[in-house]
């Protein structure tokens, strides 16, 4: 903890306590109806899935899949590679898929032989979360793409200004929130959470080098080295 205090001594906060929480080995028995689980990595579903999310998939017939559902399927180019994307339409050749963070649909339709399962839940930081499906899934993906377009346009203009003005304001107000660091041992590895007022404001997954921090805490919290 002394090292952490020295590392963040200029960021106007102190780490109060470290907790270690271990996932019970039988913690997923109640999800036995899911035939398979996959640890997500990549960026094509950013906004819906995060690196390190554990996705639970069941195996319904292809005919029951509708636009808006998220599926797991085998990649035609790489036999061992699995892709998790959302179904955007259905053609006679199969399911047309697209990542929520992608600008266009995938090159090849997904056939019944390639379909592995339909994702309905994810496990993120030991919390089971439902996934938007069907029409709700389409609305969710459309909203994400609209937001991403605005972010791409505004980011070069506002990002530098946000840090310059934000850091000055934080120093001027002498903002010193009490932030707790919590280390959680999960099936996907050790995840470090940063908590303020009983809310997770940041997390660090060293296994996949993923760092996420909510605003305005990114003014004082930096990615661990």
N, C-alpha and C positions, 0 to 999 in steps of 0.2 A: 504493500500500500504506500510505503514511503516513496517508491519509484513513481507511482502514479501521481502522487501529490507534486513531486518535482516536475514531472512531465507536463502537468496542467496548471502549474503555479501561476501562469499568466492569463488564465482563462476565466478567472473569477468564480470558480466553484471548487468544491472539495468532495471527494468520494467518501461517503460515510461508513459503508459497511459492504462486505462481500458475502453473498449467500451461495451455497452449492446445493442444487436441487437435482435429484436423479430420477429419471423416468422409471416407473415400475415396469418390470419385464413383462408383466401380463396386462399392461395398460391398454392394449389394443384388442383384447379378446372380444369386446362388444362390437367390434367392426368386422367380425369374421365373415359377414355376408359379402365383403369385398374380396374378389378373387386374387387381386394383386395390388401392389403398391410400388410407386416409383418416386425417387427423389428428383425434383425438378432442378434443372440448371439451364442457363441460357438467358436470352433477353427477348425472345419473340413474343412471350406472353406477359411482359412487364406491365404492371398496372393491375393484373389479375393474379399472377403467380410471382413468387419471389424465389431466388436461388435458395435451395435448401428446403423448400416446402415439400412435405411428403403427400403425394396425391394417392387417393384410394379409388380404384376403378373396379367396376363390375362388368360382366360380359353379357349385355343384352343383344338380341338379334339386330342386324344392321337395319332392318325395316322399322325398328322402333326409334332409331336415331332421327332427330329433327334439327333443323337449323337453330343455332344458338347453343347446342350441346357441346361440351368439351370432350374430346376423345383422345385415347392413346393408340398409336398405330405404328407399325413397322415401317421404317424408311426403305424405299425401294433401292436407293443407292448404297445403303449400308445395312446389312442384315442385322447386325447387333445393335444398331442405333434405333431408339424409340423417340417418337415425336409426340408432343402434347399440343394440339391446336384446337381451335373452335370450328365447328361446322357452320359454314355460311350459306350453303345451298346444296341441293341434291340433284344429280344428273343421272341419266341412264347408266353411265360408266361407274358411278360411285358417289362418295361424299366429297364435296368441295370444301377444303379447309383453309384457314388463314389464322395466323397469329394475331392476337389482339394488338400487338405492337408493330405489326407489319402493314405495309402500304397496299399490298395486293395478295390475291389468293395463291396457294401453293400450286406448283407446276402440274402435279398429277393427282387425280381423284383417288380416294381411299376405297379399296374394294373390301369385300367381306373377309377375304383371306388375310388382308393386312390389318384389319381392325382387331385391336387387343381388348379394349374396354372403354367404358364411358366414365368420366370422372364426375363424381357428385360431391365429394368432400376433400378438403385438404387439412393436414395437420401442420400448423404453424406455431412454433413456440409452445408446444404442448396444448394447444387449443384447437378443437375440431371446428372447422368453418365450412359452411355450405358454399357451393359454387352456383352462380347464376346460370340457369339452363333455359333452353327454348327461347321464347320471345324476350324474356327478361335478359337472357344472355346476349341477344342481338342488340338490345338497347344499351346494355353495359359496354359492349365492345365499340359501338358507334360513338358513345359518349367519350370513351377513352381516346379514340382517334381524333375527335374534334379538339379535345384538350391538348393532345400532343402537337397538333398543328399550331396552336397558339403558343405553346411552349417553345417550339422550334423557332418561331418567328421572333418572340420577345426575349428569349434567353440571352442572346449576345448583347442586348441593350440593357437589360435590367440586372443580370447576374453580378457584374462587377460593382454596380451602384449599390446593390443590396448589401454586400459585404463591407464596402467602405463606410456607408452610412450606418449600417447596423452595428458594427463594432464600435464606432464612435458613440452611439447612443448607449450601448451596453456599458461602456466604460464610464460615461457621464452619469448614468443612473446607479452605478456600482451594483450591477445585477449579479447576485451571488446565490443562485438556487441550490438547495440541498439535493444532490443527485446521488442515488444509490446504484451501485454496480452489482448486478446479480449474474452469476454464472450458472447456466442450466445445462445439465448433461442429458442429451436426447439421443434417439436412435441415429440421428444424422450427424452427431458430434456435439461438441461443446459450443454453446451460443452465449455470448455476453450481452446482457440487457442493461440499459441505463434507465432508471425510473425516477420520475419526479411527480409528487402529488398523486402517487398510486397509478400513474400512467406511464407506459413505455414510450420514451422519447427517442431512443436510439438502440440499435443492436449491432453486434459485430459477430460474423461467422468466419473464423480464421480458416476453416477447411476450404472454403470456396472464395475467401477474401472478399466477402460482401459486407459493406458498411452502409448503414442507412441511419439518417438522423433527421428528425422533424425540425422544421423552422419554428422559432428562431434559435433553437438550441445548437444549430450548426454554427452559430457565431462563437460559441464557447467550447463545443466538443469537437475534437478532431479525430480522424481515423487512426486507430491504434497502429503502431509499427510492428 
